[in-house]
Amino acid sequence: MLKKQRYEAIIKYFSENMPVAETELKYENPFQLLVAVVLSAQCTDKRINMVTPALFRDFPTPAHLQASNFEELFPYIKSVSFPSNKTKHLLGLGKMLMEKFGGEIPQTVDELTTIPGVGRKTANVITSVIWNQPNMAVDTHVFRVSRRLGLVPLTAKTPLEVEKHLIKHIPKKHIHIAHHWLILHGRYTCLARRPKCEECPLTHLCKYFEKQNGKPVKEETEL
């Protein structure tokens, strides 16, 4: 199977069977999503959704974060991973949003990555989810699933390399939703330690499954 055919088949499957795919983080506006994604680094969406209602209630705008301090903010997020660092990030985030961006969420990856706690993955999430920009956020699920399926070669060792491969081969109109397809497939089917291959509808397209079943796995051409 050519790489192009693999991409087409996988995109066709998800388009037909998962036409609506969204982040599982709960939010009501771009500011809330930005805060939730910053908090979600190395933490589960379930945990973040447990702490954000109170956080968003008492800190509804960047101005509220800017006016806060570590001692006041920390208790709201003490149950997430790395709470001390994330508290500092949120305080810096609020300050920069107010002083540099007038309290608005910037709409470019380059601008977003200047904000404390916001890396390329977070910036790609915000721009793709809020504004449907063709940006691909590569988290652990996307990294694992795209390599297992054979969408990217195993020689792609970094999130940025995986991102570039996916952006190159996924049609622009699908990129913003393909991020969610791969995340959800990795979260519920293609698990890290024990992938549910017996339940997976993509095994006939999957290089990992071929290898696990002793079938030869050939490198594909780009055509």
C-alpha positions as CSV (number, residue, x, y, z in Angstrom):
1,M,0.0,0.0,0.0
2,L,1.3,3.4,-0.9
3,K,1.6,6.1,1.8
4,K,-1.0,8.2,-0.1
5,Q,-3.5,5.2,-0.1
6,R,-2.9,4.6,3.6
7,Y,-3.7,8.2,4.5
8,E,-6.8,8.3,2.2
9,A,-8.1,5.1,3.8
10,I,-7.6,6.2,7.3
11,I,-9.1,9.7,6.7
12,K,-12.0,8.1,5.0
13,Y,-12.7,5.8,7.9
14,F,-12.6,8.6,10.5
15,S,-14.6,11.0,8.3
16,E,-17.4,8.5,8.1
17,N,-17.3,7.1,11.6
18,M,-16.1,10.1,13.6
19,P,-17.4,13.1,11.7
20,V,-17.6,15.1,14.9
21,A,-14.4,15.0,17.1
22,E,-13.7,17.5,19.7
23,T,-11.4,18.2,22.7
24,E,-12.7,16.6,25.9
25,L,-11.6,19.6,27.9
26,K,-14.6,21.7,29.0
27,Y,-14.5,25.4,28.2
28,E,-16.7,28.2,27.1
29,N,-14.3,30.7,25.5
30,P,-10.7,30.9,24.1
31,F,-9.3,32.1,27.4
32,Q,-10.7,29.1,29.3
33,L,-9.4,26.7,26.7
34,L,-6.0,28.2,26.9
35,V,-5.9,27.8,30.6
36,A,-7.2,24.3,30.4
37,V,-4.7,23.2,27.9
38,V,-1.8,24.7,29.8
39,L,-3.0,22.8,32.9
40,S,-3.5,19.6,30.9
41,A,0.3,19.1,30.2
42,Q,1.2,15.6,31.6
43,C,-2.2,15.4,33.2
44,T,-5.6,13.9,32.3
45,D,-8.5,15.8,30.8
46,K,-10.7,14.3,33.4
47,R,-8.6,15.8,36.2
48,I,-8.5,19.2,34.6
49,N,-12.3,19.2,34.1
50,M,-12.6,18.6,37.9
51,V,-10.6,21.7,38.8
52,T,-11.5,24.2,36.2
53,P,-15.1,25.0,37.2
54,A,-14.0,26.7,40.4
55,L,-11.0,28.2,38.7
56,F,-13.0,29.7,35.9
57,R,-15.7,30.9,38.3
58,D,-13.2,32.9,40.4
59,F,-10.8,33.8,37.7
60,P,-13.0,34.4,34.6
61,T,-10.6,36.7,32.7
62,P,-6.9,37.3,32.2
63,A,-7.2,40.4,34.4
64,H,-8.3,38.2,37.3
65,L,-5.2,36.1,36.9
66,Q,-3.0,39.1,36.6
67,A,-4.4,40.5,39.9
68,S,-3.8,37.3,41.7
69,N,-0.8,35.8,43.5
70,F,0.7,32.4,44.1
71,E,-0.8,31.8,47.5
72,E,-4.3,32.6,46.2
73,L,-4.2,30.7,43.0
74,F,-2.3,27.5,44.0
75,P,-5.1,25.9,46.0
76,Y,-7.3,25.8,42.9
77,I,-4.9,23.6,40.9
78,K,-3.0,21.8,43.6
79,S,-4.4,18.4,42.5
80,V,-3.0,18.7,38.9
81,S,0.5,17.6,37.9
82,F,3.3,20.1,38.6
83,P,1.0,22.5,40.4
84,S,3.7,25.0,41.5
85,N,5.1,25.5,38.0
86,K,1.6,25.7,36.5
87,T,0.5,28.3,39.1
88,K,3.5,30.4,38.0
89,H,2.6,29.8,34.3
90,L,-1.0,31.0,34.9
91,L,0.1,34.1,36.7
92,G,2.6,34.9,33.9
93,L,-0.1,34.1,31.3
94,G,-2.6,36.5,32.8
95,K,0.0,39.2,33.0
96,M,1.2,38.9,29.4
97,L,-2.3,38.6,28.0
98,M,-3.2,41.9,29.6
99,E,0.1,43.8,29.0
100,K,0.9,42.6,25.5
101,F,-2.4,41.4,24.0
102,G,-5.0,43.7,25.6
103,G,-6.6,40.8,27.3
104,E,-7.3,38.9,24.1
105,I,-6.1,35.5,23.0
106,P,-3.6,35.9,20.1
107,Q,-4.5,33.9,17.0
108,T,-1.1,32.8,15.7
109,V,1.2,30.1,16.9
110,D,4.2,32.4,17.0
111,E,2.4,34.9,19.3
112,L,0.9,32.2,21.5
113,T,4.3,30.6,22.2
114,T,5.6,33.8,23.7
115,I,3.1,33.3,26.6
116,P,4.4,31.5,29.8
117,G,3.4,27.9,29.8
118,V,2.5,27.8,26.1
119,G,4.6,25.6,23.9
120,R,4.1,24.7,20.3
121,K,1.7,21.8,21.1
122,T,-0.6,24.1,23.2
123,A,-0.5,26.8,20.5
124,N,-1.4,24.3,17.8
125,V,-4.4,23.1,20.0
126,I,-5.7,26.6,20.5
127,T,-5.4,27.7,16.9
128,S,-6.9,24.5,15.5
129,V,-9.7,24.1,18.0
130,I,-10.8,27.8,18.2
131,W,-10.1,29.0,14.7
132,N,-9.9,25.7,12.7
133,Q,-6.4,26.6,11.5
134,P,-4.6,23.7,9.8
135,N,-2.2,23.1,12.7
136,M,-1.4,19.7,14.1
137,A,-0.8,19.4,17.9
138,V,1.3,16.3,18.6
139,D,0.8,14.9,22.1
140,T,1.7,11.4,23.3
141,H,-1.4,9.9,21.7
142,V,-0.9,11.5,18.3
143,F,2.8,10.6,18.4
144,R,2.1,6.9,19.2
145,V,-0.9,6.3,16.9
146,S,0.6,8.0,13.9
147,R,3.8,6.0,14.1
148,R,1.9,2.7,14.8
149,L,-0.5,3.1,11.9
150,G,2.4,4.0,9.6
151,L,1.3,7.5,8.9
152,V,4.8,8.6,9.8
153,P,8.0,6.6,9.7
154,L,9.5,5.3,12.9
155,T,12.5,7.4,12.1
156,A,10.4,10.4,13.1
157,K,11.7,10.7,16.7
158,T,10.3,14.1,17.8
159,P,6.9,15.7,18.0
160,L,8.0,18.3,15.5
161,E,9.1,15.6,13.0
162,V,5.7,13.8,13.4
163,E,3.9,17.1,13.0
164,K,5.7,17.9,9.7
165,H,4.9,14.5,8.3
166,L,1.2,14.7,9.2
167,I,0.8,18.3,7.9
168,K,2.5,17.2,4.6
169,H,0.1,14.4,3.9
170,I,-3.2,15.3,5.5
171,P,-5.4,17.6,3.3
172,K,-5.6,21.0,4.9
173,K,-9.3,20.9,5.4
174,H,-8.9,17.8,7.7
175,I,-5.9,18.8,9.7
176,H,-7.8,20.5,12.6
177,I,-10.0,17.5,13.2
178,A,-7.4,14.9,12.4
179,H,-5.7,15.9,15.6
180,H,-8.8,14.8,17.6
181,W,-9.2,11.6,15.6
182,L,-5.7,10.4,16.5
183,I,-6.0,11.5,20.1
184,L,-9.3,9.8,20.7
185,H,-8.2,6.6,18.9
186,G,-5.1,6.6,21.1
187,R,-7.0,7.3,24.3
188,Y,-9.6,4.6,23.9
189,T,-8.4,2.0,21.4
190,C,-4.7,2.2,20.6
191,L,-3.5,2.3,24.2
192,A,0.1,2.7,25.0
193,R,0.7,-0.6,26.9
194,R,-2.1,-2.8,25.7
195,P,-3.6,-1.6,22.4
196,K,-7.1,-3.1,21.8
197,C,-6.2,-4.5,18.4
198,E,-9.1,-7.0,18.7
199,E,-11.5,-4.1,18.7
200,C,-9.7,-1.8,16.2
201,P,-11.3,-1.3,12.8
202,L,-8.0,-0.1,11.3
203,T,-5.9,-3.3,11.7
204,H,-5.9,-3.9,8.0
205,L,-4.2,-0.5,7.6
206,C,-1.9,-0.7,10.6
207,K,1.9,-1.4,10.4
208,Y,2.1,-2.1,14.1
209,F,-0.6,-4.9,13.7
210,E,1.2,-6.3,10.7
211,K,4.5,-6.5,12.6
212,Q,2.8,-8.0,15.7
213,N,1.3,-10.8,13.6
214,G,4.6,-11.6,11.8
215,K,3.8,-10.1,8.5
216,P,6.5,-8.3,6.5
217,V,6.3,-4.5,6.8
218,K,7.5,-2.7,3.7
219,E,8.5,0.9,3.5
220,E,6.1,2.9,1.3
221,T,6.8,5.4,-1.4
222,E,5.4,8.9,-1.1
223,L,3.2,8.5,-4.2
